[in-house]
Amino acid sequence: MKINLHILFFFAGLLWFFSGMNHQLNAKGRPDPFDIPLHNGQVLRIQACRNEIFRIRISPTGEFQETVMERYGIIKTDWEPIGATHKKKNGKHIISTESYRLTVDPLAGDITVTDNNGILVVERISFIQPKDAIAHELAASLNTYFGEIRQDEAIIGSGKSDTPIQAQLLDEVGNLSKGRIIGVTLKEEERFYGGGSTSRTNIQHRGTALRMWATYKKTEIPMPFIISSEGWGIFNNTTAKNYLDIGRFQKDNLFVYNSEGDPDFYLLLGRQMTEVIDHYTRVTGRPYLMPKWGYGLAFGGNTMEDQLDILNDALRFREEQIPCDIFWLEPQWMEKRYDFSTSKNWNFDKFPAEPFWEKEKFPKYEHPTLFISRLHGLGFKLALWLCIDHDMTIAEEDKLALERGASLSGKDHWFQHLTRFIDQGVDGFKLDPAHTLDEHPDRAYHNGLTDKEMHNLNQVLLPKQMYETFRSHKGIRSFHHYCGGYAGTQHWGVSTSGDNGGDKVALLDQLNLGLSGFVNTSADVLVEVSDNKAAMHMGFFFPWIQVNSWYNLLHPWYMNPEEKETFHFYATLRNSLFPYIYSAALQGSQSGMPILRAMPLVFPDDRTVDNLTSQFMFGDHLLVGVNSDSLYLPKGKWINYWTGETVTGNKTIHASVPETRGGSLFIREGAIIPYQKPTQFIGENLLDTIELKIYPYQTSSYILWEDDGITFAYEKGDFSKTKIDCVDTGQNTEITFNPVEGRYEGMPKERTWELEIFSDTKPSYLLVNGIKTDDWKYGKGAVQFTLYQGDLNKKQIIEIQK
C-alpha cells in the first residue's frame, strides 16, 4: 500500500506537537534530518552533522535532491550520528545538540540560534521570497554594485589576448524569480572575514558585499564562506553565482543572495574563528599537504630557455649556495605551444626527455642520462606548465558509473594522458587558468548541467582530477597549483594569486584565503612590484614560494649585488626555517589553521587589527611587516629579529630594518622556533639535528609536527608531535621536552637539539634532568647548549638558574 509522504509528515508533526517528547536520531545509521513544515507550504530541513555543524535547506516540495557538490565528493556526507534531538514547545520546533539549540518558528519561517545555556548566538535567520519587496531592492543594489566586475581581458598567453571579452547582456544577478535569499541579523560589534580572494581592499568585510563567481584577475578564488568574530560562520552550498552582502545593503543584516537554486547552507558554530575554519574544512575537505620539498623555493625560468639553460641555472643555484628545490617549465616544453589536447608531447628541440626513437615506446621511464634525471641528481624536482579546456564532468560521471557497474562514456579523461610524463620523472604541474577560468556559456556539459552550475565547480574539479591522477598513479603527494578555485579547492592542491603580480594585491589574497580555510597560498613573487627587496621579504614568508621569470630575468645572479645578497639571505632563512614551516603545514592539514595568519585570527580581541593588511603572523611566533614603514605590535613583548631589541607592544612603531632586508620582522614573546642547518634543498640531510631558539617569557609551549613528508600516511594518523614547554619565573627557566606522541615510517630514533636560549644575564648554572653540567656557554645574550636525546620517548628537562 502506498502512503503519501505529505500525510506522513502531517501526522508526524501532530505527534511531536501533542507529545512534546524528544525525538533522537537513530544511533545505528547516518544522522536523519529533521523536516519541519512551514506555514508557507515549504519544508525546512535541518541536519545536525556534528555538535557544532548544521546543514539547513529549504524545499517548496519537501523533496531534497543530491547537489553536485555531494555527487562529486567535494563536501562530506558520511556524518556519524550525534544524538541530536527534536521537540516542539509553544508551537516552535527546537533542534538540540550537546552545545547548541536551533529554535524554528514555522509561522515566520525563522531560526534563532543559542547555546544550551541560552546565550544568543544568532538572533534570526530568515528566508526571503522573490516576491518580497526587499528582494527586488537588494537585487537592484547588487546589480549596480557589481555591474562592472566582469572578466574584461583574456587570460595572458592563451591565444585569445587580441579578442575583446564581451560583457554579458544579462543583469549581473540574473533572473530574480529564480533567486533565493537568506537573511541573518547581525550584532553591532560583529566583524566578518573569509570569502576567499574576492576583495582586493579589505580583510574585514562588514559594510561590503562579495561576489562568488570565479573571474580572471578579479575574483579568481571565491569562497562562499564567511566567519563572524562572534564565533559562527556560514558556508553557502551552491555552485551557482551567489553574493554575500554583509551589512552593506542594511547595516544590521547579512544577506546571502543565490542567483539560482533553493537555500542550502551549513551553519558552523564555535567559540572562536579558528574553530569555525576547522568546521568549514571538515565539511569541504582538509587542506592539502604538499610533499616536504614543496615548501622550498620553486623557480620558473625564462620562456626562451632550453634544457641546457635550465641545467646551467640549476648548477648556478648550487654554486651560489642559494637553496632551491623545484624548477618548472613554462609552455616552451611543449611541442605545440599552448597545447590543450591529450596528445601533447615534449618539444624535442628544447627538452628531449627521451630519445627521439622512443617516442612511441611504452611504458615510459625516467631516462638515467637525460634532462629530468640530471636535474633530479642535483637535488631538484621538476614541474610542467599545463593548460586545460575540457569537460571535466566526463571523468566524474564515468567514475560514478564504474562504481555502479554501468557503461562508461568512452570519452577522453583529460588528466589520464599526463601519466606518461609522470612515468618519465615529472614531479608536479602548474595548472594555468586558460581556459578553465574562462566562462563557457554555450557548453553542454556531459552531466547535463550548464555553465551556470559548472563554472565555479570547474575550478575545484581541475585540481581534484590532477590530485586523483597523480595519487592513483604514484601513490605519493605531488606539487601542483592553480590560481582559480571555489569551495573545497584547498583540499585538492595549492593555490596562487595568478597573474596579479607579487605586490599588495597578492598579500590581500593570501590574507583572505588564509581566513577561508587555505593553508598553501603564494603569488608570482617579484612580478610587477615596485620594490624588489620588499617583495622578497613578503614572498619568502608566504606559505610556499615561487619566483616566476616567464618573460623576465628574475634569476638572482642577474640582480644587482645588494638585491642578490637579499635574495640569498631570504632563500637561506626560509630553508633554515623548514621544520617550523612544515610543522605549521602539517598542523594546518588537520585543522585548516593557515601558515600565513591574518592578525584578527590570532588577536581577535584587539580591535586595532580588525582590517590590518600590511602585516601577518607567519606560524605561531613570527610577525612579518610588509609594504609599510610602520608596524603595529599587539599587547606583550616583541623582539626585533634584525636588532635583537625587545619592544613592548600595544602600539604602532617604526621598526629598524637593515638596508639589505625588505621589511620588519618580530618574534613573539615566549617563542620556541625550530631551525634546520641550511641545506641546498629540502631533504638533503636527515632532520636528526634541530636548532631550537627559545625566547623565555612566563609559560609558553610549542608543538613540532612531523611525518614522512612524501606519502599520504599522515591521513591515517601516521605523524608525530613533540611538545616543548618553557616556564620562566624570572629566577630560573625550565625547558621540558615531552615524550614524542605518534609514529611514522622513517622517524628518527634519536635527535640532537642545539639550543639557543635567550637571557639578559649569564646563568649561574644549568641542570639536565636534575644533574648539573658545565657543557654550555653564554654569549650574545643567549645560552648555547646541545642536548642529545637518545630516546624520544623519555622526558628531558633542562633547568637554567639565573
N, C-alpha and C positions, 0 to 999 in steps of 0.2 A: 504494500500500500504506500503510495507517495504522499508525503506530507509537505505542505507549503512552508518554506523556511521563514517567511514573514510571520506566519501563525506561531511557529515555534518561538521566534524572538518575542512575540507579544506575550505568550504565556510565561516565558522565562522571566520577562520583566515584571509581570504580576507577582510571580513567586518571590522575587527579590524584594519587591515593594512591601508585601504583606508580612513576610517572614522576618525581614531585617537581619537575616543570618548572613554570615560571611561566606563568600564563595572562594575556594582556594584552587590554585592550579593543580593539575594532575602531576604528581611528583615523578611519574614514570615516563612522561612524554615531553615534547617540546612545550615551551610556555604557550598556553592557549590565550588568544586575545580576548579582551572584553569588548563586546559590541553593544553600544548604547544608542537606542533610537532617539533622535532629536525631534523636537516639536515641529520643525520644518520639513519632516519626512526623510531627512538624510540620516545616515548611520555613522556614528563616531566610533572608531576602533582604537583601543589603547592596548598596547602590548608592553608589559614590563620585561624588558630584555635582561636587565640586571637591576640591582637595588637602586642605581643612580641613572639608569638609561631607560627611557620610554619612547617607543615608536607610536606616533599619533597620526591617524589617517581619517579622511572623510570620504564617504561614498554616497552618491544620490540614490543608489540601488541596493546597497548592502553587500554588493559583490566587490571583492578586492583582488585585482589582478596582480600577478607577479610583475615586478618592474624590471626593466632591462639591466639595472644595476645589480639586482638579485640574480637575474638569469645568467649573467656573465661572471658571476663570482666576485664582483667589486666590493659589495658590502656583506657583512657577516649575517648569516641566517641561522646558524646552529647554536642558538642560545639554550642554556640549561635552565630548567625550571627553578624559580627562586622563592616560591611560596607567596606570591602577591595575592592580595585579597580584594574582594569587591563587596560593598554593602550599599544599601540605599537608606538615606536618612533625610527626613523632611523634604522628600521629593528630589533630592540630589544624589548622584552616584559618587561614591568615594572609592578610588583605587589606591591601595596602600602597599608599600614595601616596607622593609625594615626601617628605613630612614625618611621616606618621603610619602607625601599624600597628594593625590590629584583629585580635586572635587569638581564634578561636572554638573552644570545646571542645564538640563535638557531643554528647558524653555528658551533660554537665551542662547544656548549652544556654546557657553563659555566654560573655560577651565581655569581654576585657581590652584596654585602650587604652593604648598607649605612643607616644612619638615614635620616630623612626627611630634615635635614639641609645640607645634602651632605657629612657628615663626614663618612669616610670609617670605616667600622666595619670588614668586611672580604673581601679581595681583590678578591679571586677567589675560588669557589667551582666547582670542575670538576669531571667527571665520566670517569674512565679509563677502557678501554675494555680489555678482556683477551688476545686479540691478540697483544696488545701493549707490546713493549719490557720491559718497566718499570714494567709491571705486573709480568712477569717471574722473573725479578731480585728481586722484592720485596718479592715474594712468596719464592724464594730460601733463601733469607736473613732471613725471619721469620721462615722458617723451621729449619734453623741452630740455630737461637736464642732460639727457644722454644723446640728443639728436645728432651731435657732431662726432660722437665716439664710435666710428666705424672704421674698418680697415681702409686706409686711403693710400696705401702704397703696396707694391708687390714685394714678396719676400726676396731678400738680396740674393742675387745669383741664380734665381730659379728659372730664368728664361722668360719670365713674364714682366720683367722690370720696365719694359717700354710700353706695356699695356696699362692704361689707367684703370684703377679699380672703380667700378660703377657703384655708386651708393644705392642702397636698397630703396625701392619706391614705397615699400610698406612702412607704416609707422613703426617706430623703434619698439614699442611694447607689444605690437601685434594686435590681434582681434580681441577686444575687450570681453566679448561674450564667452571666449574660451579661457580668459584669465581667472585666476583664483588668488585670493589674498588672505594671509594670516596676519592678524594684528596682535601685538603684545605691548601691554602697558609697561612703562619704564619708571624707575625711581630717579629722583632728581640727581643723585650723586653717582649714578652708574656711568662707567665708561665702557667702550666696546672695541674689541680687537679681532683680528683674523681677516677672513675674506680673501686670502691669497694675494696675488700680485695685481690687485685691482685699484690700488691707489698709489700714485707716484708723488703724493704730497704729504700724506699722514700715515701714522700707525694707529692713532686713536680716531675712531670713525664716527662717533656720535656727532650729529649735525650734518652728516653727509649721506650719500647713497652710493652703493656699489653695484656694478653691473656684472652679472655672472654669464659671460659669453666670451669664449676664448678668441682673442683678436690680436693679430700680429702687431707688435710694437705699441700696444695699448694695454691690453689685459690678457697676457698670454696664459697665466695660470690662475684663473678664478677659482676660489673655493667657497661654495655656498654654505659657509660655516662661520658663525660669529660667536664670540665669547663676551660675557658680561664680567666686569670687575667684581661683581657680587657673587660669582661662583656658579653660573649656569651658562648654557650655550644652546644654540640651535644648529643642527645640520639639516638643510633643506634637501630632501631626497628626490631630486629631479634632474634630468639631463637637458630639459628644455631651457631656453633663455629665462633667467629669473633675476630679480633685483632684491637687494636688502636696503631698505630706506630706514636709516637709524636716527630718528629724531630730527630729520630734515624737514619732511612734509608737515609733521606735527611733532613738536619738541618732546612730548611725553610718550611717544609711541614708536615702536619698531613695526614696520610693515614688510612682510615677505610677499613679493608680487611674483606669481608664476604666470608666464605667458600662456602656458597650456598645462592641462592635467589637474586632477584633484589634489588637494593638500595632502602631503605625505612628508613628515619630518620627524627627526629624533630630538627629543628634549634631553639634554645632558646636564646633570646636576653634580655639583661638587663644592667643597669648601673654598677652593681657590682655582685660579685659571689653569694651573698646571694639571689639576685633576680633570678638568673639562677637556683639555687637549688629550689626556690619556684616554678618556672615554671615546672621544672622536676617532682616534686611531685604532681603538678596539673595534669600532663599527666599520671603518673604511680601510683598515689594514695598517699594521705596524710599519714604521718607516724602514726602508731598505737599508741593509748594511753592506757597504762595498767590501771587496777584498781589502786587506790592510794596506796594500800598496796604493789603493785608490785615494788615500788621504795624503799621499806625497804630491810633488809637483807634476802636473801634466802640461806638456809643451806641444804646441802645434806649430810646425814650421811654415815657411812661406810657400804659397801655392806653386811657385816655379821650381821648387826643389825636387830632386830625384833621390834614388836610394843612396847614392854616394854622398850627396849633400846631407841627408838625414844622418847617415852613419858618421860623417865628419862632425855634425852638430853633437851627436852623442859622445864622441870622443872628446870634443871640446868641453862639454859639461864635466866629464870626468877629469880632464887635465886641469880645469879651472877649480876643481873641487867644489862645484855648485851642485848640491843634491837635486836629483831629478829622477822620476820613476816611470813616466809614461810619455811616449810620443804618439801623436795621432796624425793621420794623413788626411788632408782636405781632398776635394774631388779629383785632384790630379792623379790619384792612384787608379782611377777607373779608365778602362779602355775607351769608353764613351763618356764625355763629361755629363754630369747630372743624369746618370742612368737610373731610371725609375724601375727598370724591368727586373725580372727574376733570372735573367740570363747574363748578367754583368760579369766582367772578368777584369783581371789586372791589366793595367797599361804596361805592356811588356817592354816598352821603350824606357820606362822610368822605374818600374818596380816589378821585376820578374821574380815572383815568389816561388816559381817552379821553372824547370827547364821548358822551353817552348814546345819541345817534342812530347811533353807530358800533359799538355793542355787538356786532352780528352781522357786522360788516365784517372781512374778512380779505384779505391778511395784516395783522397788527398792526404798529404802528410806534411810535416814541417821539415823542409829540406835542410840538412845539417850544415851546409856551407853557403847558403844564400841569405838574403837580406834579413828575414824575420829572425832566423836563428842567430845571426851575428848580433842583432840588436838585443836579443834575449841574453846572449853571452856577456854583454856589457851591463846587464842588470836592469834593462828597460823592458817595459811592456808595450804592446802595440795596439792601437785602436784605429778604426777606419770610419771615415765620414760616410753617411748614407742619406739618401732622400727617398721618400715613400709617397706614392699616390695610389692607394689601393683600398678596396672594400674589405676591411678587417673583420666584418661580421661573417665572412665566409668561413674563416678558421674557427670562429667562436661557435657557429651553428654546427659545423662538422664535428667539433669536439663533443657537443651535446648529443648529436646523432650517434656518434660512436658509443657513448655511454648507454644509449637506449638500444643499441644494436640495429639502428636504422641505416638506410643508404646514405652515402656521402655525396657531396655536390659534384665531385670530380673537378672542381675549380682550383686554381692556384692558391696555396697558402704562402703569402709573400715571404715571410721570415725563414721558411724552411731552406731556401737556397743559400742562406748565409752559413750553413753548417760546413760547406766546403772550405770557407775562409777560416772558420774556427779550427777545422782539422789541420789547416796549414800553419796554425800557431797564433792567429789573431786573438787578442785578449779582451776586446771590447769594441764598442761602436758609439760614435757620435750621431745622434738622430736629428737631422736637420728639420726645420719646420715646413719646408717645401715637400709636398703640398698639403700635408695633413692639417696644418693650421689655417689653410685657406678654406673658405666655405664652398660647399658643393650642392647648391640648391636644386640642381637638376639630376642628381644621382639617385637612382633607385637601388637602395641597399638590398643585399641578399636576404636580410631578415625581414623585409617588408616595411621598414621604417624609412623616414625621410631625414634630411639633414637637420631638421628642427629638433629631432630627438637624438641624432647621432653626432652632431658636430662637437659638442662638448665631450661626449663619450669617446670619440676618436682619440682625444688627447690622452686618455687613460689606456685604451686598447693598444696604442703604439708601444709604449714602454712595457706593458703587460706581455705582449706577444714576444717582444725582444727578450725579456726576462725568462719566459717559459721556454723559448727555443734554446737559449744558451744553457739553462739549468738542466733541461731534459737531455741535452746532447753531451754535456761535460760533467754535470753534477757539482759544479763549483760556482762561486759567485763571479759575475762579470763586471766590467766597468762600462756602463752605458748611461748616457744622459740625453735629456731632451728639454727644450725651452718651453714647450706647451704643457698643459696639464688641466686637471679637474679633480674632483673628489676621488681619492684613492690613489692618485699618481704617486704619492710619497712612498707607497708600498712596493712599487714595481721598478723603481730606478731612481736616479738622482737628477737634479734639475739645475738649470742656469737661467739667467736673465735674458738670454737670447741676444739679439742684435741691438741691444740698448746700451752697449758700452760698459765701462767699468767705473763710472763716476757716481754721483749722488743717487741717481735713479736706481742703480744696481744695489746700493745699500738699502734703499727703501724696500726693494723686492726681497732682499734677504730677511729683513726685519719682519715684514708682513707674512712671508712664507713660514718663518720660524714660529710665528703666532698662530699658524694654521696647520700644524702637525708635520711640518717638513724638518728633517734633520740635515739633509745633504743638499746644500744650495751653493751656487757660485755665480760668476759672471765672466765676461771677457775682460779680465784684468789687463790694464794698461791700454785698452782701446778707447779712443775718444775721451781722453782725460786731459785735464788742464795742468796737473802736477804729477809727474811720474812717481816721485818718492811718496807722496801721499797715497797714490793709487796702490803702490806696493804695500805700504803699511796696512791699508784696508784689506787688500786682496789676499795677502798671505795669512790673514786671520779669518778668512772665510772657511766654512766647514770643509770644502775641498777647493783646490786652487788650480786654475787653468790659465795659461798665457797663450793666447791665440794670435800668432803672427798674421796668418791669412795673406793679405796683400801688403802687410807691413814687415818690418825687420825688428822684432822685439827680442832677438837673441841678446842676452846680457853683454856679450863681448863686443857688440856693436854700439853699446851705450857709452856715454862719456864716463870718465873714471869714477866720478862721485856716484853716479847712478848705478854703475856696475857694482861698486862696493856695497851700495844699499841693497841691490838685488841679492848679492852673495850673502849678506848678513841675514836678510829675512828668510831666504831659502834654507839657510843653515839652522836658524832659530826654529823654523817650522819643523824641520826634520828632527831636531832635538826634542821638540815637544810631542813627538809621535805618541808616546804612551798616554799622555794627557788627552790628546785629540781622539785617539782610537777608543779610549775608555769612555769618553763622552758620547761617541758614536754608538758604541755597543749599548750603553745605558739608554740612549735615545731610541734604539731599535726595540726596546722593551716597553717604552712609556710614551714616546712622542716628544720627550723633552729635547729641544733643539740644542745644537752645539753653540750656535750664534744666537744669543738670547737678548731680545729687546728688554730695555730696562724695566718697564712695568711688569714683566713676567717675574723678575727677580725681586723687585722692590714695589709690590703692589700698593703699599700704604703710603708711599712717598708721592704726593701729587705733583711734585716738580718734574717727575719723569713721565708724566702721562702721555706726552706726544714728543718725546725726545728722540730725534732721528739722526743725531751726529755722534752717537756712541753706542756701545753694546758690551755685554758680558760675553767673553769667549770661554765657555765652560764655566766651572764653579768660581774661579778665582781671579781671572784676568779681565780688566776693564780697558777697552780699546776706544780711544777717541779719534775721530776722523773728520776731515773737511771743516775743521773749526779751530780757532786759536784758543777757545775756552772749553772747559770740561766741567761737568757737574759731578761732584763726588757725594754719593749718598752718605747717610749717617754712619759713623765709625771711623776707623783709621785706615789709610791707604798708603802704600809705598810706591814711590815713583820708580818704575822699572829702570829708567835710564840713570838716575842720580842716586837712588837709594834713600832719598829724603822721605820721611814719614809726614803725612799731611792729615789733619783732622777734617772729616767730611761734613756733610750737610751744608755745602756751599759750592758756588761756582768759582773755579780758579783758572789762571793762565799757567799752564804747565810748561816746564823747561823741557825742550826737545833738542837733541843734538842735530847738527847740520846734516849729517848723513842718515838721519832717521826721518820717517814721514809723518809722525804723529805721536800723540801721547799714549802712554801705556802704564797702567797702575795695577798693583797687586792688592787684593783684599786682605784685610787683617785676618790672621788665623789660617792663611793659605797653606796647603800642602800640595806641592806641584811635582809630578814625576817627569823626568827627562831621560832620554837615552843619550849615549855618547854619539856625536854626529857621525853619520854614515853617508855613503854616496847614494844609497837607495834603501827604501824600507825593506827589512828582511835580510840585509847584507850580513848582519850579525845576529846571533841569538840574543833575546832580551833577558839574559840571565843576570845582567848588571843594570841597575837603575839608579840614576842620580835623583835624590829627593831633596828639594829645597823647602824648608819649613819656616814659617813666619809666625811664631807662637803668639797667641792672644787668647786669654781666658780658655774656653773649651771649644775645640774645633775638631773636625774629622774629615777624612777623605776616603772614598772607596775607589780602588783601582779595579776596573773591569777588564778581563782578558779572555780571549778564546783562540782558536787555531788560526784565525784571520783569513781563511780560504773557503771552508765548506759551510754548509747550512746546518751543521750540528748544533749551533747555538739556539736554533729554533726549538730543539728538544731539551734545552737546558744545559747543554754542554759548554759552560763557560765558568769562569772563576771570579770571585770578588775578594779582594784583600782590603780590609778596613784598617785604617791607620788613625789613631786618636792622638790628640795633643792637648795636654792640660797645662796651662801656665798660671801659677799662683802669684807671680811676682818675685817669689823667693826661689822657686825651682820650676823646672819644666820636665814633664813626664811624657814620653812618647811611647805608645803601645802599638806593636804590630800584632794584630789579632790573627788567629789561625785562619788560613785561607778557606773560603767556602766554595764548594763546587769543584768540578774537574773538567778537563778537555784533553783530547789527544795531542800529545806533544808538549804538554805543560811542563815547565821547569820543575825539577825535583829539588833544586836549591837555588838560592839567589843571593847576590851581593848588593847591599844598599849603601851607596855613597851619599852620606847625609851632609847637608849644609844647613845648620840650624842658626838662624839669625838672632843675635843677642847684643844689646848695647854694652854689656860688660863681660869680661872674661870670667867664666865659671871657676869655682874653687875645685870642683871635682866632678867626675862622671861615673855613673854606675850602669852596668849592663846586667840585667836580671839579678840586681842586688849586689853584684861584685864590682868593686872599684877597678877602673882601668886607667892607665896613663896613655893609652894609644889614641890620642886625639890632639888636635891643635886648634888654636884660635887666631884668627886674623881677618882683617877687613870686615869686622863686625859680625863674624859668624864662627860657630864651632864646626870644624870638619872632623867627621868620624865615619869609619867604614864598619858596617855590621854584616857579618857573614851569617846567613840563615840556612843552615844545613837541612832543616826540616820545616817546611812551610806550614805544617800542621801544629807547630808549637808556638805559643805566645812569646814574644820578645818585648822586654820593657827596658827603655833607656831613661835614666833619671839624671838630669843636669842640675847641680846645686850652684846657685849663683853666689 
